[in-house]
Amino acid sequence: MSNSPPEWLEEGKNAPDRERFWITPCPQDRRLRRRPRGPVLDIGCGAHKQPGTIGVDQRRVPGVDVVCDFERGLPFEDSSIAGAYSIHSMEHMRDLMTFMEELYRVCAPSAKVYIKTPYYASRKAFVDPTHVRFMTEESFGYFTSPNYYGLKTNFLILAISYNMRKPFKFFPEYFRKRFRRYLWNVCEEMSVVLEAVKP
């Protein structure tokens, strides 16, 4: 899989769909670099899937390879997927629990899942009328094992990063954390990397 961004991103061109791509550099963590071999999904990709991935969406548009209702199931075999992207799609899902169980089922051991979603305390989370949920960094703790709802998932949280607005992004992390917790609209977006933990 090529993880390089599209040409217009490398050239720094301004495009409205820029946020649909994973261009956040991952921390230099050995666990983040280790990934099983196999296909990688881009779930909810629309017309802008990540390079080298299998595009999965509920609508047939250019770039989509598999059309399915991924909130009800993913048409892939158990432990067959090396990784997945979910870029600005989780906030649109009504049945996130079933989706996360299905995602875990198809992930191979050590598969990485890359998620971008609006931060719950941002205007961006509320402005789109198709958003049905709001995510915090603590939301992903419900998909570890054991978990509160008895879900068949065991995702380890490897990394969380934030897209802070100016001037808040220039403060030390101690202050940025408190800004996110107590102030409105200082953080626009959250990027999360999960790892599927399986025997």
BELPE-V559174 format. One record per residue. N is the residue number from 1. RES is the residue in one small letter. SS is DSSP state (helix for helix, strand for strand, loop for the rest). PHI is phi in degrees with one decimal (none if undefined). D_LAST is the distance of its C-alpha to the last C-alpha in Angstrom with 1 decimal. Layout:
# BELPE-V559174
((N:RES:SS:PHI:D_LAST) (N:RES:SS:PHI:D_LAST))
This chain:
# BELPE-V559174
((1:m:loop:none:24.8) (2:s:loop:-86.4:27.7) (3:n:loop:-102.5:27.1) (4:s:loop:-80.0:30.8) (5:p:loop:-72.6:32.7) (6:p:loop:-58.7:35.6) (7:e:helix:-57.5:38.9) (8:w:helix:-67.2:40.6) (9:l:helix:-73.5:38.1) (10:e:helix:-63.7:38.6) (11:e:loop:-81.1:42.4) (12:g:loop:76.0:42.1) (13:k:loop:-69.3:43.7) (14:n:loop:-90.0:43.7) (15:a:loop:-133.0:42.1) (16:p:loop:-65.2:41.4) (17:d:loop:-96.6:37.9) (18:r:helix:-55.4:36.9) (19:e:helix:-69.8:34.4) (20:r:helix:-75.2:32.5) (21:f:loop:-111.4:31.0) (22:w:loop:-87.7:28.5) (23:i:loop:-121.7:30.7) (24:t:loop:-71.1:29.5) (25:p:loop:-66.7:28.6) (26:c:loop:-81.3:25.2) (27:p:loop:-58.2:25.3) (28:q:loop:-77.0:24.9) (29:d:loop:-114.8:21.4) (30:r:helix:-57.1:19.4) (31:r:helix:-66.3:16.2) (32:l:helix:-73.7:18.4) (33:r:helix:-81.7:19.6) (34:r:loop:-86.1:16.3) (35:r:loop:-146.9:15.3) (36:p:loop:-66.6:13.9) (37:r:loop:-81.4:16.8) (38:g:loop:138.7:18.0) (39:p:strand:-70.3:20.1) (40:v:strand:-121.7:20.4) (41:l:strand:-98.2:21.9) (42:d:strand:-120.7:24.7) (43:i:strand:-90.6:24.7) (44:g:loop:76.3:28.2) (45:c:loop:-73.6:29.7) (46:g:loop:60.2:33.2) (47:a:loop:-88.4:35.4) (48:h:loop:-129.6:33.8) (49:k:loop:-81.6:30.3) (50:q:loop:-62.8:28.6) (51:p:loop:-58.4:29.6) (52:g:loop:76.8:27.5) (53:t:loop:-111.0:25.5) (54:i:strand:-94.0:25.6) (55:g:strand:-79.4:27.7) (56:v:strand:-121.6:26.8) (57:d:strand:-153.8:29.4) (58:q:loop:-86.6:31.3) (59:r:loop:-121.9:34.5) (60:r:loop:-87.4:35.6) (61:v:loop:-132.1:37.0) (62:p:loop:-55.7:37.1) (63:g:loop:102.8:33.8) (64:v:loop:-87.4:31.7) (65:d:loop:-97.3:30.0) (66:v:strand:-127.7:28.3) (67:v:strand:-101.1:30.2) (68:c:loop:-161.5:28.3) (69:d:loop:-88.6:28.1) (70:f:loop:-71.5:24.7) (71:e:loop:-77.6:25.1) (72:r:loop:-108.6:24.9) (73:g:loop:159.7:22.3) (74:l:loop:-114.7:21.2) (75:p:loop:-81.6:22.2) (76:f:loop:-134.1:19.2) (77:e:loop:-73.1:16.7) (78:d:loop:-56.6:13.1) (79:s:loop:54.4:11.0) (80:s:loop:-104.7:14.3) (81:i:strand:-108.6:15.4) (82:a:strand:-81.8:15.3) (83:g:strand:-179.2:16.8) (84:a:strand:-154.7:19.3) (85:y:strand:-112.2:22.5) (86:s:strand:-136.5:24.1) (87:i:strand:-101.8:27.4) (88:h:loop:53.8:29.8) (89:s:loop:-125.0:28.4) (90:m:helix:-62.9:26.5) (91:e:helix:-68.9:29.9) (92:h:helix:-96.7:31.2) (93:m:loop:-87.6:28.5) (94:r:loop:-81.7:29.6) (95:d:loop:-113.4:26.4) (96:l:helix:-68.3:23.8) (97:m:helix:-61.9:21.5) (98:t:helix:-62.7:21.1) (99:f:helix:-60.3:20.9) (100:m:helix:-66.9:18.0) (101:e:helix:-66.0:16.0) (102:e:helix:-66.2:17.0) (103:l:helix:-61.3:16.2) (104:y:helix:-63.9:12.6) (105:r:helix:-58.5:12.4) (106:v:helix:-83.1:13.9) (107:c:strand:-73.0:12.1) (108:a:strand:-73.5:10.0) (109:p:strand:-55.1:7.3) (110:s:strand:73.9:9.9) (111:a:strand:-62.6:12.5) (112:k:strand:-102.0:15.4) (113:v:strand:-121.3:17.6) (114:y:strand:-107.7:21.2) (115:i:strand:-122.3:23.4) (116:k:strand:-125.4:27.1) (117:t:strand:-152.7:29.0) (118:p:strand:-60.0:32.3) (119:y:strand:-73.6:32.3) (120:y:loop:-59.5:33.3) (121:a:loop:-100.1:36.5) (122:s:loop:-117.2:37.9) (123:r:helix:-60.6:40.6) (124:k:helix:-59.3:38.3) (125:a:helix:-70.2:36.0) (126:f:helix:-102.6:39.0) (127:v:helix:-71.3:41.3) (128:d:loop:-85.7:39.5) (129:p:loop:-69.1:40.3) (130:t:loop:-90.7:37.3) (131:h:loop:-74.2:34.9) (132:v:loop:-118.3:33.7) (133:r:loop:-151.2:31.4) (134:f:loop:-127.4:31.4) (135:m:strand:-111.7:28.4) (136:t:loop:-115.8:28.2) (137:e:loop:-64.4:25.7) (138:e:loop:-80.2:24.7) (139:s:helix:-59.0:23.9) (140:f:helix:-78.6:20.5) (141:g:helix:-66.0:19.5) (142:y:helix:-75.2:19.5) (143:f:helix:-109.9:16.3) (144:t:loop:-84.0:14.1) (145:s:loop:-135.8:12.6) (146:p:loop:-72.3:14.5) (147:n:loop:-128.2:17.2) (148:y:loop:-60.8:20.8) (149:y:loop:-100.6:20.9) (150:g:loop:69.7:17.9) (151:l:loop:-70.2:16.5) (152:k:loop:-87.2:13.3) (153:t:loop:-139.5:12.3) (154:n:loop:-150.4:10.5) (155:f:strand:-100.7:12.5) (156:l:strand:-88.9:13.4) (157:i:strand:-82.7:17.1) (158:l:strand:-91.2:17.9) (159:a:strand:-158.9:21.6) (160:i:strand:-135.8:24.5) (161:s:strand:-130.5:27.9) (162:y:strand:-129.7:31.1) (163:n:strand:-98.5:34.1) (164:m:strand:-86.0:36.9) (165:r:loop:-79.4:40.5) (166:k:loop:-74.2:43.4) (167:p:loop:-90.1:44.6) (168:f:helix:-65.3:41.6) (169:k:helix:-66.1:39.3) (170:f:helix:-92.1:41.5) (171:f:loop:-83.3:41.1) (172:p:loop:-61.2:38.8) (173:e:helix:-56.6:35.3) (174:y:helix:-54.5:36.6) (175:f:helix:-76.7:39.2) (176:r:helix:-59.3:37.0) (177:k:helix:-62.4:34.6) (178:r:helix:-72.6:37.5) (179:f:helix:-59.7:39.1) (180:r:helix:-61.3:36.0) (181:r:helix:-75.3:35.9) (182:y:helix:-114.0:39.7) (183:l:loop:-115.2:41.3) (184:w:loop:-87.3:41.3) (185:n:loop:66.1:40.6) (186:v:loop:-95.0:39.9) (187:c:strand:-123.3:36.4) (188:e:strand:-89.8:36.1) (189:e:strand:-150.3:32.5) (190:m:strand:-124.9:29.0) (191:s:strand:-114.6:26.4) (192:v:strand:-130.3:22.7) (193:v:strand:-116.2:19.7) (194:l:strand:-111.8:16.2) (195:e:strand:-126.3:12.8) (196:a:strand:-77.7:10.0) (197:v:loop:-97.7:7.0) (198:k:loop:-136.3:3.8) (199:p:loop:-60.9:0.0))
